[in-house]
Amino acid sequence: MNILLTSVGRRSYLVSYFKEAFAEIGQVHAANSTETYAMSIADKAVITPLIYDKAYIKFLLSYCVEQNIGAIISLFDIDLPILAKNKSRFSEIGVKVIVSDHNVTQICNDKWLTYLFLVENGFFTPKTFLSIAECKTEVEKEIIQFPLMIKPRWGMGSIGIYQADDINELDILYRKTKKNIIESYLKYESSFDLENSIILQEKLIGTEYGLDVFNNLNGNFLTCIPKIKLAMRAGETDSAEIVDNSELYNLGKNLSQKLKHIANLDVDCFKIGDNYFVLEMNCRFGGQYPFCHLAGVNFPKAIMNMLVGNPANKSFLKAKFGVIGVKDIIPVRIK
């Protein structure tokens, strides 16, 4: 069985992980809208139309037929709802799209819906506002206090994220975030509601943790791998340690049972006092997964098992506690 990884970007390590996992049963193909080093790691690679191009899905469908692709996994948030909407079209040609249902992708991609989901299901999460006027009122009443975080509602990485330490900064940086949205690829999803494309959020100050919550292909919980984040860079985990923490494990399990996502869920959370606050969720492989893999976890291999009709081998779902990983930057030549 051949598998296609879409929107691979700079995730060359994930391409390598999947190549190792699928080595005995098929090839790993990598797709992206521009050429990247990760594509050169794959068995085969292809440049696609942009995700929002009307030809995108048609292109992928044709490629899957031509290359005998049996499954698709995306590594990019914007790709997820597009693929989720078209699951049935891929199913008709025998391709399994390993992505959560469309409503789940919306909950994770839209930080306002993330907030509403977490509140409605009883999870601790920072107070969040869609209205700057409402946020200012809460500040004036001293219900919340600075610093406050300003973020794109449909955001990725560190684009347009600022910390406001007073009212003046709140106004200035709010406008700055709007400008960042309009001038970046965030404009595509934000065009759904540009006037409400920014959230304002209490800043969480505490110990930062990350979870990789793994479900089977029917959305049932398999495992949760907690880690303490030792360093961050540009909104992504730069160093982390795998920890044995039953509270975080149960938090991940609870999220899994409420969300019913498919395969991996990347979760950011903070411990404040005795409580764990969930900040964000991404229903895909995220930047913290490599630290799980370094500790003996192998979600790509587990996915391969499930695709061929077997249960995920439990040995692929267990991590060695205390393993510390760090990312590095290595220049590579692609031509």
MIBA-342939 format. One record per atom (N, C-alpha, C): y, x, z; atom name. Coordinates in steps of 0.2 Angstrom, whole numbers, plus 5000, padded with zeros to 4 digits. Example, Ala and Ser with C-alpha at 12.3 -4.5 7.8 and 13.67 -1.06 7.14 Angstrom:
<nodes>
4972:5066:5039:N .
4978:5062:5039:CA .
4984:5066:5039:C .
4989:5064:5035:N .
4995:5068:5036:CA .
5000:5064:5039:C .
</nodes>
This chain:
<nodes>
4994:5004:5000:N .
5000:5000:5000:CA .
5006:5004:5000:C .
5011:5003:4995:N .
5017:5007:4995:CA .
5022:5003:4999:C .
5027:5006:5002:N .
5032:5003:5006:CA .
5039:5006:5004:C .
5044:5001:5003:N .
5051:5003:5001:CA .
5055:5002:5007:C .
5059:5008:5009:N .
5064:5008:5014:CA .
5071:5007:5010:C .
5074:5002:5012:N .
5081:5001:5009:CA .
5086:5003:5013:C .
5092:5005:5010:N .
5098:5008:5013:CA .
5096:5013:5018:C .
5093:5018:5016:N .
5091:5024:5020:CA .
5096:5028:5023:C .
5102:5028:5019:N .
5107:5032:5021:CA .
5105:5039:5023:C .
5107:5041:5029:N .
5105:5048:5032:CA .
5099:5048:5036:C .
5095:5043:5036:N .
5089:5043:5041:CA .
5083:5046:5038:C .
5084:5053:5036:N .
5079:5057:5033:CA .
5073:5057:5038:C .
5074:5057:5044:N .
5068:5058:5049:CA .
5064:5051:5049:C .
5067:5046:5048:N .
5063:5040:5047:CA .
5059:5040:5041:C .
5062:5042:5035:N .
5058:5043:5029:CA .
5052:5047:5031:C .
5053:5053:5034:N .
5047:5057:5036:CA .
5042:5054:5040:C .
5044:5050:5045:N .
5040:5046:5050:CA .
5035:5042:5046:C .
5038:5038:5041:N .
5035:5033:5037:CA .
5030:5036:5032:C .
5032:5042:5029:N .
5028:5046:5025:CA .
5021:5048:5029:C .
5022:5050:5035:N .
5016:5052:5039:CA .
5012:5046:5040:C .
5015:5041:5042:N .
5011:5035:5044:CA .
5007:5032:5038:C .
5010:5032:5032:N .
5007:5029:5026:CA .
5003:5034:5021:C .
5003:5040:5023:N .
5000:5045:5019:CA .
4993:5043:5016:C .
4989:5040:5020:N .
4982:5039:5018:CA .
4982:5032:5014:C .
4987:5028:5014:N .
4986:5022:5011:CA .
4991:5020:5005:C .
4996:5024:5005:N .
5001:5023:4999:CA .
5007:5028:5000:C .
5012:5026:4996:N .
5018:5030:4995:CA .
5024:5027:4999:C .
5029:5031:5001:N .
5035:5029:5004:CA .
5041:5029:4999:C .
5044:5024:4997:N .
5049:5024:4992:CA .
5056:5023:4996:C .
5061:5026:4994:N .
5068:5026:4998:CA .
5073:5023:4993:C .
5077:5019:4995:N .
5082:5016:4991:CA .
5089:5016:4994:C .
5094:5017:4991:N .
5101:5018:4993:CA .
5106:5017:4987:C .
5112:5015:4989:N .
5117:5013:4984:CA .
5120:5020:4981:C .
5120:5025:4985:N .
5122:5032:4983:CA .
5117:5037:4985:C .
5117:5042:4981:N .
5112:5047:4982:CA .
5112:5051:4989:C .
5107:5051:4993:N .
5107:5055:4999:CA .
5101:5059:5000:C .
5101:5064:5005:N .
5096:5069:5006:CA .
5089:5065:5008:C .
5090:5059:5012:N .
5084:5056:5014:CA .
5080:5053:5008:C .
5083:5052:5002:N .
5080:5050:4996:CA .
5075:5055:4994:C .
5078:5061:4994:N .
5074:5067:4992:CA .
5067:5068:4996:C .
5067:5066:5002:N .
5061:5066:5006:CA .
5056:5062:5004:C .
5058:5056:5002:N .
5053:5051:5000:CA .
5048:5053:4994:C .
5043:5049:4993:N .
5038:5050:4988:CA .
5042:5049:4981:C .
5045:5043:4981:N .
5050:5041:4976:CA .
5056:5038:4978:C .
5061:5038:4974:N .
5068:5036:4976:CA .
5071:5032:4971:C .
5076:5028:4972:N .
5079:5024:4967:CA .
5086:5022:4970:C .
5091:5022:4966:N .
5098:5020:4967:CA .
5099:5013:4966:C .
5101:5009:4970:N .
5101:5002:4969:CA .
5109:5000:4968:C .
5110:4993:4966:N .
5116:4990:4966:CA .
5119:4990:4973:C .
5125:4989:4974:N .
5128:4988:4981:CA .
5124:4981:4984:C .
5124:4981:4991:N .
5120:4976:4994:CA .
5123:4969:4992:C .
5130:4968:4992:N .
5133:4962:4990:CA .
5133:4960:4983:C .
5131:4965:4979:N .
5131:4964:4971:CA .
5126:4958:4970:C .
5127:4954:4965:N .
5123:4948:4964:CA .
5116:4951:4961:C .
5116:4957:4958:N .
5110:4960:4955:CA .
5106:4963:4960:C .
5108:4963:4966:N .
5104:4967:4971:CA .
5097:4965:4972:C .
5096:4959:4974:N .
5090:4956:4975:CA .
5085:4956:4969:C .
5088:4954:4963:N .
5084:4954:4957:CA .
5082:4961:4956:C .
5086:4966:4957:N .
5084:4973:4956:CA .
5078:4975:4960:C .
5079:4973:4967:N .
5073:4975:4971:CA .
5067:4972:4969:C .
5067:4965:4967:N .
5061:4962:4965:CA .
5058:4965:4959:C .
5062:4967:4954:N .
5059:4971:4949:CA .
5056:4977:4951:C .
5059:4981:4955:N .
5057:4987:4957:CA .
5050:4987:4961:C .
5050:4982:4965:N .
5044:4981:4969:CA .
5038:4979:4964:C .
5039:4975:4959:N .
5034:4974:4954:CA .
5032:4980:4950:C .
5037:4984:4948:N .
5035:4990:4944:CA .
5032:4995:4948:C .
5033:4996:4954:N .
5031:5001:4958:CA .
5025:4999:4963:C .
5023:4993:4963:N .
5017:4991:4967:CA .
5019:4991:4974:C .
5025:4989:4976:N .
5027:4989:4983:CA .
5024:4983:4987:C .
5022:4985:4993:N .
5018:4979:4997:CA .
5023:4977:5003:C .
5028:4981:5005:N .
5032:4979:5010:CA .
5039:4983:5010:C .
5044:4979:5013:N .
5050:4982:5013:CA .
5053:4982:5020:C .
5056:4988:5022:N .
5060:4988:5028:CA .
5067:4991:5027:C .
5072:4988:5030:N .
5079:4990:5029:CA .
5081:4994:5035:C .
5085:4999:5034:N .
5088:5003:5039:CA .
5095:5002:5041:C .
5098:4996:5038:N .
5105:4995:5038:CA .
5107:4988:5040:C .
5111:4987:5045:N .
5113:4980:5047:CA .
5115:4975:5041:C .
5119:4977:5037:N .
5122:4973:5032:CA .
5116:4970:5027:C .
5111:4974:5026:N .
5105:4973:5022:CA .
5101:4967:5025:C .
5101:4967:5031:N .
5096:4963:5035:CA .
5096:4955:5033:C .
5102:4952:5034:N .
5103:4945:5032:CA .
5102:4943:5025:C .
5103:4948:5020:N .
5102:4947:5013:CA .
5095:4947:5012:C .
5091:4952:5015:N .
5084:4952:5014:CA .
5081:4946:5017:C .
5083:4944:5023:N .
5080:4938:5027:CA .
5081:4932:5023:C .
5086:4931:5019:N .
5087:4925:5015:CA .
5083:4924:5010:C .
5080:4930:5007:N .
5076:4930:5001:CA .
5069:4932:5003:C .
5067:4931:5009:N .
5060:4933:5011:CA .
5055:4929:5006:C .
5056:4923:5005:N .
5051:4919:5001:CA .
5051:4921:4994:C .
5056:4924:4991:N .
5056:4926:4984:CA .
5051:4933:4984:C .
5052:4937:4989:N .
5047:4943:4989:CA .
5040:4941:4990:C .
5039:4936:4995:N .
5033:4934:4996:CA .
5029:4931:4990:C .
5033:4928:4986:N .
5030:4925:4979:CA .
5027:4931:4975:C .
5029:4937:4976:N .
5027:4942:4972:CA .
5022:4947:4976:C .
5020:4945:4982:N .
5016:4948:4986:CA .
5019:4954:4991:C .
5025:4953:4992:N .
5029:4958:4996:CA .
5031:4956:5003:C .
5029:4959:5008:N .
5031:4957:5015:CA .
5037:4961:5017:C .
5042:4956:5018:N .
5049:4959:5020:CA .
5049:4959:5028:C .
5049:4965:5031:N .
5048:4966:5038:CA .
5055:4966:5041:C .
5058:4960:5041:N .
5065:4959:5044:CA .
5064:4952:5048:C .
5068:4952:5053:N .
5069:4946:5057:CA .
5071:4940:5053:C .
5070:4934:5056:N .
5073:4928:5052:CA .
5080:4928:5052:C .
5083:4925:5047:N .
5090:4925:5046:CA .
5095:4924:5052:C .
5093:4919:5056:N .
5097:4917:5062:CA .
5097:4923:5067:C .
5091:4927:5068:N .
5091:4932:5072:CA .
5095:4938:5070:C .
5096:4939:5063:N .
5100:4944:5060:CA .
5107:4942:5062:C .
5109:4936:5061:N .
5116:4934:5063:CA .
5118:4935:5070:C .
5113:4933:5075:N .
5114:4935:5082:CA .
5116:4942:5083:C .
5112:4946:5080:N .
5113:4953:5081:CA .
5119:4957:5077:C .
5120:4954:5071:N .
5125:4957:5067:CA .
5132:4955:5070:C .
5133:4949:5072:N .
5139:4946:5074:CA .
5140:4946:5082:C .
5144:4951:5084:N .
5145:4952:5091:CA .
5147:4946:5095:C .
5150:4942:5092:N .
5152:4935:5096:CA .
5146:4931:5097:C .
5142:4931:5092:N .
5135:4927:5093:CA .
5131:4931:5098:C .
5131:4937:5098:N .
5127:4941:5103:CA .
5129:4939:5110:C .
5136:4939:5111:N .
5138:4937:5117:CA .
5136:4930:5119:C .
5137:4925:5115:N .
5135:4919:5116:CA .
5127:4918:5118:C .
5123:4922:5114:N .
5116:4922:5115:CA .
5114:4924:5122:C .
5117:4930:5124:N .
5116:4933:5130:CA .
5118:4929:5136:C .
5124:4926:5135:N .
5126:4921:5141:CA .
5122:4915:5141:C .
5120:4912:5136:N .
5116:4906:5136:CA .
5109:4907:5139:C .
5107:4913:5138:N .
5100:4915:5140:CA .
5100:4919:5147:C .
5106:4919:5150:N .
5106:4922:5157:CA .
5106:4929:5158:C .
5108:4933:5153:N .
5108:4940:5153:CA .
5115:4942:5155:C .
5115:4947:5159:N .
5122:4950:5161:CA .
5125:4954:5154:C .
5131:4952:5153:N .
5134:4955:5147:CA .
5142:4955:5149:C .
5146:4960:5146:N .
5153:4960:5147:CA .
5157:4954:5145:C .
5162:4952:5149:N .
5166:4946:5146:CA .
5169:4948:5140:C .
5168:4943:5135:N .
5170:4945:5128:CA .
5175:4939:5126:C .
5180:4941:5122:N .
5185:4936:5119:CA .
5185:4936:5111:C .
5186:4930:5108:N .
5187:4930:5101:CA .
5195:4929:5100:C .
5198:4927:5105:N .
5206:4926:5104:CA .
5209:4931:5108:C .
5214:4935:5105:N .
5218:4940:5109:CA .
5223:4936:5114:C .
5225:4930:5112:N .
5229:4926:5117:CA .
5225:4924:5123:C .
5219:4922:5122:N .
5215:4920:5128:CA .
5214:4927:5132:C .
5212:4932:5129:N .
5211:4938:5133:CA .
5217:4940:5137:C .
5223:4940:5134:N .
5230:4941:5138:CA .
5231:4937:5144:C .
5229:4931:5143:N .
5229:4926:5148:CA .
5225:4928:5154:C .
5219:4930:5153:N .
5214:4932:5158:CA .
5217:4939:5161:C .
5220:4943:5157:N .
5223:4949:5160:CA .
5229:4947:5165:C .
5233:4943:5163:N .
5239:4940:5167:CA .
5237:4937:5173:C .
5231:4934:5173:N .
5228:4930:5179:CA .
5224:4935:5183:C .
5224:4941:5181:N .
5220:4947:5184:CA .
5212:4945:5185:C .
5210:4941:5180:N .
5203:4939:5180:CA .
5199:4945:5177:C .
5202:4948:5172:N .
5199:4954:5170:CA .
5205:4960:5170:C .
5203:4966:5169:N .
5208:4971:5169:CA .
5206:4977:5164:C .
5211:4981:5163:N .
5210:4986:5158:CA .
5206:4992:5161:C .
5203:4996:5157:N .
5203:4996:5150:CA .
5199:4991:5147:C .
5201:4989:5141:N .
5197:4984:5137:CA .
5195:4987:5130:C .
5190:4985:5127:N .
5187:4988:5121:CA .
5189:4983:5115:C .
5191:4985:5110:N .
5193:4981:5104:CA .
5188:4983:5098:C .
5184:4979:5095:N .
5179:4980:5091:CA .
5179:4975:5085:C .
5177:4978:5079:N .
5175:4973:5074:CA .
5170:4968:5076:C .
5171:4962:5074:N .
5165:4957:5076:CA .
5159:4958:5072:C .
5159:4960:5066:N .
5154:4962:5062:CA .
5155:4970:5061:C .
5153:4974:5066:N .
5154:4981:5065:CA .
5148:4985:5066:C .
5148:4991:5063:N .
5143:4996:5064:CA .
5146:5003:5065:C .
5142:5007:5069:N .
5144:5014:5071:CA .
5151:5013:5075:C .
5155:5018:5073:N .
5161:5018:5077:CA .
5168:5016:5074:C .
5167:5013:5068:N .
5172:5011:5064:CA .
5176:5005:5067:C .
5183:5006:5068:N .
5187:5001:5071:CA .
5187:5000:5078:C .
5183:5004:5082:N .
5182:5003:5089:CA .
5188:5007:5093:C .
5191:5004:5097:N .
5197:5007:5101:CA .
5197:5005:5108:C .
5199:5009:5113:N .
5200:5007:5120:CA .
5207:5006:5121:C .
5209:5000:5124:N .
5216:4999:5126:CA .
5217:4999:5133:C .
5222:5003:5135:N .
5223:5004:5142:CA .
5229:5000:5145:C .
5232:4996:5141:N .
5238:4992:5143:CA .
5239:4987:5138:C .
5244:4982:5139:N .
5245:4977:5134:CA .
5248:4979:5128:C .
5252:4985:5128:N .
5255:4987:5122:CA .
5250:4990:5117:C .
5245:4994:5120:N .
5240:4997:5116:CA .
5235:4991:5114:C .
5235:4986:5118:N .
5230:4980:5115:CA .
5233:4977:5109:C .
5240:4976:5108:N .
5243:4974:5102:CA .
5242:4978:5096:C .
5244:4985:5098:N .
5244:4990:5092:CA .
5237:4991:5090:C .
5232:4992:5094:N .
5225:4994:5092:CA .
5222:4988:5089:C .
5224:4982:5091:N .
5221:4976:5088:CA .
5223:4975:5081:C .
5229:4977:5079:N .
5231:4977:5072:CA .
5228:4983:5068:C .
5227:4988:5072:N .
5223:4994:5069:CA .
5216:4993:5067:C .
5213:4989:5071:N .
5206:4987:5070:CA .
5205:4983:5064:C .
5210:4978:5063:N .
5210:4973:5058:CA .
5211:4977:5051:C .
5216:4982:5051:N .
5217:4987:5046:CA .
5210:4990:5044:C .
5207:4993:5049:N .
5201:4997:5048:CA .
5196:4992:5044:C .
5195:4986:5046:N .
5190:4981:5044:CA .
5192:4980:5036:C .
5198:4979:5035:N .
5200:4977:5028:CA .
5199:4983:5023:C .
5200:4989:5026:N .
5199:4995:5022:CA .
5192:4998:5021:C .
5187:4995:5024:N .
5181:4998:5025:CA .
5176:4993:5022:C .
5169:4995:5022:N .
5164:4990:5020:CA .
5163:4984:5025:C .
5166:4985:5031:N .
5166:4979:5035:CA .
5169:4973:5033:C .
5173:4974:5028:N .
5177:4968:5025:CA .
5172:4963:5022:C .
5166:4965:5020:N .
5161:4960:5017:CA .
5159:4955:5021:C .
5156:4957:5027:N .
5154:4952:5032:CA .
5160:4948:5035:C .
5165:4952:5036:N .
5171:4949:5040:CA .
5175:4944:5036:C .
5174:4944:5029:N .
5177:4939:5025:CA .
5175:4932:5027:C .
5169:4932:5030:N .
5167:4925:5032:CA .
5172:4922:5037:C .
5175:4926:5041:N .
5181:4923:5045:CA .
5185:4929:5047:C .
5190:4931:5043:N .
5194:4937:5044:CA .
5199:4936:5050:C .
5201:4930:5051:N .
5206:4928:5056:CA .
5202:4929:5063:C .
5196:4928:5063:N .
5192:4929:5069:CA .
5187:4935:5069:C .
5189:4940:5066:N .
5184:4946:5064:CA .
5185:4951:5069:C .
5188:4950:5075:N .
5188:4955:5080:CA .
5187:4952:5087:C .
5183:4956:5091:N .
5182:4954:5098:CA .
5185:4959:5103:C .
5187:4956:5109:N .
5190:4960:5114:CA .
5185:4959:5120:C .
5184:4965:5123:N .
5178:4965:5128:CA .
5180:4970:5134:C .
5177:4967:5140:N .
5178:4972:5145:CA .
5174:4978:5144:C .
5177:4984:5146:N .
5173:4990:5146:CA .
5168:4991:5151:C .
5162:4992:5150:N .
5157:4993:5155:CA .
5157:5001:5157:C .
5158:5002:5163:N .
5158:5008:5166:CA .
5152:5009:5171:C .
5147:5013:5169:N .
5141:5014:5172:CA .
5136:5019:5169:C .
5130:5019:5171:N .
5125:5023:5167:CA .
5122:5019:5161:C .
5123:5023:5155:N .
5121:5020:5149:CA .
5113:5021:5147:C .
5110:5016:5145:N .
5103:5016:5143:CA .
5102:5013:5137:C .
5096:5014:5134:N .
5095:5011:5127:CA .
5087:5009:5127:C .
5086:5004:5124:N .
5079:5001:5123:CA .
5077:5000:5116:C .
5071:5002:5115:N .
5068:5001:5108:CA .
5062:4995:5110:C .
5064:4989:5108:N .
5059:4983:5110:CA .
5055:4982:5103:C .
5049:4982:5104:N .
5045:4982:5098:CA .
5040:4976:5098:C .
5041:4971:5093:N .
5037:4965:5092:CA .
5032:4966:5086:C .
5027:4962:5086:N .
5023:4962:5080:CA .
5026:4958:5075:C .
5022:4957:5069:N .
5025:4954:5063:CA .
5026:4947:5064:C .
5024:4944:5069:N .
5025:4937:5071:CA .
5030:4936:5076:C .
5033:4941:5078:N .
5039:4941:5083:CA .
5036:4940:5091:C .
5030:4943:5092:N .
5027:4943:5099:CA .
5028:4950:5102:C .
5030:4950:5108:N .
5031:4956:5111:CA .
5025:4961:5112:C .
5026:4968:5110:N .
5021:4973:5111:CA .
5023:4978:5116:C .
5029:4980:5116:N .
5031:4985:5121:CA .
5039:4986:5121:C .
5041:4990:5126:N .
5048:4992:5127:CA .
5048:4999:5129:C .
5052:5003:5126:N .
5053:5010:5128:CA .
5060:5011:5130:C .
5061:5012:5137:N .
5068:5013:5139:CA .
5070:5021:5139:C .
5076:5022:5139:N .
5078:5029:5139:CA .
5085:5029:5142:C .
5087:5034:5145:N .
5094:5035:5148:CA .
5097:5040:5143:C .
5103:5037:5141:N .
5107:5041:5136:CA .
5111:5047:5139:C .
5110:5053:5137:N .
5113:5059:5140:CA .
5119:5061:5136:C .
5120:5059:5129:N .
5126:5060:5125:CA .
5126:5055:5119:C .
5132:5054:5118:N .
5134:5049:5112:CA .
5138:5053:5107:C .
5138:5051:5101:N .
5142:5054:5095:CA .
5143:5049:5090:C .
5150:5047:5089:N .
5151:5042:5084:CA .
5147:5036:5084:C .
5147:5033:5090:N .
5143:5027:5092:CA .
5136:5027:5091:C .
5133:5033:5091:N .
5126:5034:5090:CA .
5123:5039:5096:C .
5117:5037:5098:N .
5114:5041:5103:CA .
5113:5048:5101:C .
5115:5053:5104:N .
5115:5060:5102:CA .
5109:5064:5106:C .
5108:5062:5112:N .
5103:5065:5116:CA .
5101:5060:5122:C .
5094:5060:5123:N .
5092:5054:5128:CA .
5085:5057:5131:C .
5084:5054:5137:N .
5078:5055:5140:CA .
5074:5049:5141:C .
5067:5049:5139:N .
5063:5043:5140:CA .
5061:5043:5148:C .
5062:5036:5150:N .
5062:5035:5157:CA .
5056:5030:5159:C .
5054:5030:5165:N .
5049:5025:5167:CA .
5053:5020:5171:C .
5055:5014:5169:N .
5059:5010:5172:CA .
5056:5003:5171:C .
5053:5000:5176:N .
5050:4993:5175:CA .
5055:4988:5174:C .
5061:4988:5177:N .
5067:4983:5176:CA .
5069:4983:5169:C .
5070:4989:5166:N .
5072:4989:5159:CA .
5066:4987:5154:C .
5060:4989:5156:N .
5055:4986:5152:CA .
5054:4979:5152:C .
5055:4976:5158:N .
5055:4968:5158:CA .
5061:4965:5155:C .
5067:4969:5155:N .
5073:4966:5152:CA .
5071:4966:5144:C .
5068:4971:5142:N .
5067:4971:5135:CA .
5062:4966:5133:C .
5057:4965:5137:N .
5052:4959:5136:CA .
5055:4953:5136:C .
5060:4951:5141:N .
5063:4945:5141:CA .
5067:4944:5135:C .
5071:4949:5132:N .
5075:4949:5126:CA .
5070:4947:5120:C .
5064:4950:5120:N .
5059:4949:5115:CA .
5057:4942:5115:C .
5056:4939:5120:N .
5053:4932:5121:CA .
5058:4927:5119:C .
5065:4929:5120:N .
5070:4924:5119:CA .
5072:4925:5111:C .
5072:4931:5109:N .
5075:4932:5102:CA .
5069:4931:5097:C .
5063:4933:5098:N .
5058:4933:5093:CA .
5059:4937:5087:C .
5062:4943:5088:N .
5063:4947:5082:CA .
5057:4950:5079:C .
5057:4953:5073:N .
5052:4956:5070:CA .
5052:4964:5070:C .
5047:4967:5072:N .
5047:4974:5073:CA .
5052:4977:5078:C .
5056:4981:5076:N .
5060:4985:5081:CA .
5067:4981:5083:C .
5069:4982:5089:N .
5075:4979:5091:CA .
5078:4985:5095:C .
5084:4987:5093:N .
5088:4993:5096:CA .
5093:4989:5101:C .
5093:4991:5107:N .
5097:4988:5112:CA .
5101:4993:5116:C .
5107:4992:5117:N .
5112:4996:5121:CA .
5113:4992:5128:C .
5113:4996:5134:N .
5114:4992:5140:CA .
5117:4997:5145:C .
5120:4995:5150:N .
5123:4999:5156:CA .
5120:4996:5162:C .
5119:5001:5167:N .
5118:4999:5174:CA .
5124:4999:5178:C .
5126:4993:5181:N .
5132:4993:5185:CA .
5130:4990:5191:C .
5130:4994:5197:N .
5128:4991:5203:CA .
5120:4991:5203:C .
5118:4985:5204:N .
5111:4983:5204:CA .
5108:4980:5198:C .
5113:4979:5193:N .
5112:4974:5187:CA .
5112:4978:5181:C .
5108:4976:5176:N .
5108:4979:5169:CA .
5112:4974:5164:C .
5117:4977:5161:N .
5121:4973:5157:CA .
5120:4975:5150:C .
5118:4970:5145:N .
5116:4971:5138:CA .
5123:4971:5135:C .
5124:4976:5131:N .
5130:4977:5127:CA .
5129:4975:5120:C .
5125:4977:5116:N .
5123:4976:5109:CA .
5116:4976:5107:C .
5114:4973:5102:N .
5107:4973:5099:CA .
5108:4974:5092:C .
5103:4978:5089:N .
5102:4978:5082:CA .
5095:4977:5080:C .
5093:4972:5076:N .
5086:4971:5074:CA .
5084:4975:5069:C .
5083:4982:5070:N .
5081:4987:5065:CA .
5080:4993:5069:C .
5077:4998:5065:N .
5076:5005:5068:CA .
5084:5007:5069:C .
5085:5010:5075:N .
5092:5012:5077:CA .
5092:5020:5078:C .
5098:5022:5079:N .
5098:5029:5080:CA .
5095:5032:5087:C .
5093:5028:5091:N .
5089:5030:5097:CA .
5082:5031:5096:C .
5079:5028:5091:N .
5072:5028:5090:CA .
5069:5035:5090:C .
5072:5040:5086:N .
5069:5047:5086:CA .
5066:5049:5093:C .
5070:5047:5098:N .
5068:5050:5105:CA .
5062:5047:5107:C .
5060:5041:5105:N .
5054:5038:5107:CA .
5048:5042:5103:C .
5050:5043:5097:N .
5045:5046:5092:CA .
5043:5053:5095:C .
5048:5057:5097:N .
5047:5063:5100:CA .
5043:5063:5106:C .
5043:5057:5110:N .
5039:5056:5116:CA .
5032:5053:5114:C .
5030:5053:5108:N .
5023:5051:5107:CA .
5022:5044:5104:C .
5028:5040:5104:N .
5028:5033:5101:CA .
5027:5034:5093:C .
5024:5029:5090:N .
5024:5029:5083:CA .
5024:5022:5080:C .
5030:5019:5080:N .
5031:5012:5077:CA .
5029:5012:5070:C .
5031:5017:5066:N .
5029:5016:5059:CA .
5022:5016:5058:C .
5018:5019:5062:N .
5011:5019:5061:CA .
5008:5012:5064:C .
5011:5010:5069:N .
5009:5003:5071:CA .
5011:4998:5066:C .
5016:4998:5062:N .
5018:4994:5057:CA .
5013:4994:5051:C .
5011:5000:5050:N .
5006:5001:5045:CA .
4999:4998:5047:C .
4997:4999:5053:N .
4991:4995:5055:CA .
4992:4988:5054:C .
4997:4985:5056:N .
4998:4978:5056:CA .
4998:4975:5049:C .
5001:4979:5044:N .
5002:4977:5037:CA .
4995:4977:5034:C .
4990:4981:5036:N .
4983:4980:5033:CA .
4979:4976:5037:C .
4982:4972:5042:N .
4978:4967:5045:CA .
4975:4969:5052:C .
4977:4975:5054:N .
4974:4977:5061:CA .
4979:4976:5066:C .
4977:4975:5073:N .
4982:4975:5078:CA .
4985:4982:5079:C .
4991:4983:5081:N .
4994:4989:5083:CA .
4990:4993:5088:C .
4988:4999:5086:N .
4985:5003:5091:CA .
4989:5005:5097:C .
4986:5003:5103:N .
4990:5004:5109:CA .
4993:5011:5110:C .
4989:5016:5107:N .
4991:5023:5108:CA .
4998:5025:5104:C .
5000:5020:5099:N .
5006:5021:5096:CA .
5012:5018:5100:C .
5010:5015:5105:N .
5016:5011:5108:CA .
5017:5014:5115:C .
5014:5020:5117:N .
5015:5023:5123:CA .
5019:5029:5123:C .
5024:5030:5127:N .
5028:5036:5127:CA .
5027:5040:5133:C .
5028:5047:5133:N .
5027:5051:5138:CA .
5034:5051:5142:C .
5034:5050:5148:N .
5040:5050:5152:CA .
5043:5057:5153:C .
5050:5057:5153:N .
5053:5064:5155:CA .
5054:5068:5149:C .
5052:5066:5143:N .
5054:5069:5137:CA .
5061:5069:5135:C .
5065:5074:5134:N .
5072:5074:5132:CA .
5072:5077:5125:C .
5076:5073:5121:N .
5077:5075:5114:CA .
5085:5075:5113:C .
5086:5079:5108:N .
5093:5080:5106:CA .
5094:5081:5098:C .
5099:5078:5095:N .
5099:5078:5088:CA .
5103:5084:5086:C .
5102:5087:5080:N .
5105:5093:5077:CA .
5108:5091:5070:C .
5113:5095:5068:N .
5115:5094:5061:CA .
5113:5100:5057:C .
5110:5099:5051:N .
5107:5104:5047:CA .
5110:5103:5040:C .
5114:5107:5037:N .
5116:5107:5030:CA .
5110:5107:5025:C .
5110:5103:5020:N .
5104:5103:5015:CA .
5107:5103:5008:C .
5103:5106:5003:N .
5105:5106:4996:CA .
5101:5100:4993:C .
5104:5096:4989:N .
5101:5091:4986:CA .
5100:5092:4978:C .
5105:5097:4976:N .
5104:5098:4969:CA .
5106:5106:4968:C .
</nodes>
